[in-house]
């Protein structure tokens, strides 16, 4: 590069961005619960990663590496903000790779955002990105058992979120009519 400002990304850069941007955005949205924060987080991840991507020794590790960068940026953002309050999410995503979200999908995103951040990231990596416990452990920098525990607790909390209110109360009285 000659030091001039480029208006358009190279073909390689465009291909790389097109492959990872929607995926990073999806994970960031699940983590942040906020459309605009997710855009900022995924964009910042790509901006930081692009110049350093050639230093990767194993090309297959690129996705885990990007998620690790995104996670560090997200935690820094959380530490800087006094209180995290998820906003209502928009029903469509800005990338053509995604279809409009159904009411159930929106409910799932809302439910994810009721989880503590450490459970939210493990659950979303497991279910949204279909990563193994080992891959998640590497990205999060924790033992596999910790990942399994966070996913288990997250599942339990999500079940409670989706459980009808009538079943949360005294089910004996409701079931017997007393």
Secondary structure as the mmCIF struct_conf table of DSSP 4:
data_model
#
loop_
_struct_conf.conf_type_id
_struct_conf.id
_struct_conf.beg_label_comp_id
_struct_conf.beg_label_asym_id
_struct_conf.beg_label_seq_id
_struct_conf.end_label_comp_id
_struct_conf.end_label_asym_id
_struct_conf.end_label_seq_id
BEND BEND1 UNK A 3 UNK A 3
HELX_LH_PP_P HELX_LH_PP_P1 UNK A 4 UNK A 6
BEND BEND2 UNK A 7 UNK A 8
HELX_RH_AL_P HELX_RH_AL_P1 UNK A 11 UNK A 32
HELX_RH_AL_P HELX_RH_AL_P2 UNK A 35 UNK A 50
TURN_TY1_P TURN_TY1_P1 UNK A 51 UNK A 52
HELX_RH_3T_P HELX_RH_3T_P1 UNK A 53 UNK A 55
BEND BEND3 UNK A 57 UNK A 57
HELX_RH_3T_P HELX_RH_3T_P2 UNK A 59 UNK A 61
HELX_RH_AL_P HELX_RH_AL_P3 UNK A 62 UNK A 80
BEND BEND4 UNK A 81 UNK A 82
HELX_LH_PP_P HELX_LH_PP_P2 UNK A 86 UNK A 90
BEND BEND5 UNK A 91 UNK A 92
BEND BEND6 UNK A 94 UNK A 95
TURN_TY1_P TURN_TY1_P2 UNK A 96 UNK A 97
BEND BEND7 UNK A 98 UNK A 98
HELX_LH_PP_P HELX_LH_PP_P3 UNK A 99 UNK A 102
HELX_RH_AL_P HELX_RH_AL_P4 UNK A 103 UNK A 112
TURN_TY1_P TURN_TY1_P3 UNK A 113 UNK A 114
BEND BEND8 UNK A 115 UNK A 115
HELX_RH_AL_P HELX_RH_AL_P5 UNK A 117 UNK A 127
TURN_TY1_P TURN_TY1_P4 UNK A 128 UNK A 128
BEND BEND9 UNK A 129 UNK A 129
HELX_RH_AL_P HELX_RH_AL_P6 UNK A 133 UNK A 140
TURN_TY1_P TURN_TY1_P5 UNK A 141 UNK A 141
BEND BEND10 UNK A 142 UNK A 142
HELX_RH_AL_P HELX_RH_AL_P7 UNK A 144 UNK A 162
BEND BEND11 UNK A 163 UNK A 163
HELX_RH_AL_P HELX_RH_AL_P8 UNK A 165 UNK A 168
BEND BEND12 UNK A 169 UNK A 169
HELX_RH_AL_P HELX_RH_AL_P9 UNK A 171 UNK A 176
TURN_TY1_P TURN_TY1_P6 UNK A 177 UNK A 177
#
